[in-house]
Amino acid sequence: MAKFTGTASYVATEDLKVAVNAAITLERPLLIKGEPGTGKTILAQEVASALGKRLIPWHVKSTTRAQQGLYEYDAVSRLRDSQLGDARVHDIKNYIVKGKLWEAFEADVAPVLLIDEIDKADIEFPNDLLLELDRMEFFVYETRETIKATNRPIIIITSNNEKELPDAFLRRCFFHYIQFPNRETMEQIVEVHYPGIKLLLLREALNSFFDLREIPGLKKRPSTSELLDWLKLLLAEDIGPELLRERNAAKLIPPLHGALLKNEQDVHLFERLAFLHRRGQN
């Protein structure tokens, strides 16, 4: 059985690799939690790439229903076609719209199925998928047929912890929480995206970034993806390490801070800290 060992474009920690391979061995969904921007969604893409498998993404929204992942019966289209005398109405299969689970179940080669941000949906959403994820099959009432997985897909489920998931659902998953990268891991991640970046610039940027994350009262701490955006801007604007060295969390707001701070409360907090620091120096 092929094992996930990471990819050239994705820095996977040892415990994350262990979690992915354990879920594959147990044939259970891998439930991934972690701060937004820590690479939960990208993980599924990288697992599919590393194992040479097709990725089937199902991005969950607040209005998404579990049934949509199985199939939907388009009764409106059938009624319209019957009024128009279309011969298609005689075969109800013409009005069955396959969902992402159906697509994954009938794949010739086991794919990677991503159920992204499951916690955005209604609280009953995970419970409504228990049987299907457990048995890898479901029943289509309109056609009286059972759809069973030809090859069991690798299932990766992400959650941002917006709401608690049911215990019965959690029991069926292998769980892993992606810890926020430490400085060493972050340096590796940056090197993947910006190979050969100047060490002085990286050092000062990481100093500013990690200092910013530690500020008490920050409503939204910047994530890995936001650090990468910020570095891209620093490089594009040719901002040197000297400027970053002069601007830390206690003094002045960092240049191009809109890539790091994403709400006005945090910007105002930074401005107050800068004001208090200047006043304390006078």
Secondary structure, DSSP 8 states (H G I E B T S, - for coil): ------BTTB---HHHHHHHHHHHHHT--EEEEESTTSSHHHHHHHHHHHHT--EEEEE--TT--HHHHHEEE-HHHHHHHHHTT-GGGG-GGGGEEE-HHHHHHT-SS--EEEEE-GGGS-TTHHHHTHHHHHHSEEEETTTTEEEE-SS--EEEEEE-SSS---HHHHHTSEEEEE----HHHHHHHHHHHSTT--HHHHHHHHHHHHHHHT-TT-SS---HHHHHHHHHHHHHTT--HHHHHH--TTTS--TTGGGT--SHHHHHHHHHHHHHHHHHH-
